[in-house]
């Protein structure tokens, strides 16, 4: 991501939440959270760069 500090902080929170899910043994929910995070993290720059 790199450009927007707010988006970077949201991703820090999201990955910390995913780590919390793993640490508490909610592994399936953590896998869903990880998949959503990776999809958004890669899809957002794609949308931004195609608009330019």
C-alpha positions in Angstrom: 0.0 0.0 0.0 2.5 2.6 1.2 0.8 5.9 0.3 -2.2 6.4 2.6 -1.4 6.3 6.3 -5.0 5.6 7.3 -5.2 2.6 5.1 -1.9 1.4 6.5 -3.2 1.7 10.0 -6.3 -0.2 9.1 -4.3 -3.0 7.7 -2.1 -3.1 10.9 -5.3 -3.4 12.9 -6.6 -6.1 10.5 -3.5 -8.2 10.7 -3.3 -7.8 14.5 -6.9 -9.0 14.7 -6.0 -12.0 12.5 -3.1 -12.8 14.8 -5.4 -12.6 17.8 -7.8 -15.1 16.1 -4.9 -17.5 15.6 -3.6 -17.0 19.2 -7.1 -17.8 20.6 -7.5 -20.9 18.5 -10.1 -19.7 16.1 -8.1 -20.9 13.1 -10.9 -21.2 10.5 -12.1 -17.6 11.2 -8.4 -16.5 11.1 -8.1 -18.1 7.6 -11.1 -16.2 6.4 -9.7 -13.0 7.8 -6.4 -13.7 6.2 -8.0 -14.4 2.8 -10.0 -11.2 3.0 -7.0 -9.2 4.1 -4.8 -10.5 1.2 -7.6 -9.9 -1.4 -8.2 -6.3 -0.3 -4.5 -5.6 0.1 -3.9 -6.7 -3.5 -7.2 -5.5 -5.0 -7.1 -2.0 -3.7 -3.9 -0.9 -5.5 -5.2 -2.6 -8.7 -8.4 -0.5 -8.5 -6.5 2.7 -7.7 -3.9 2.3 -10.5 -6.6 1.4 -13.2 -8.4 4.7 -12.4 -5.4 6.8 -13.2 
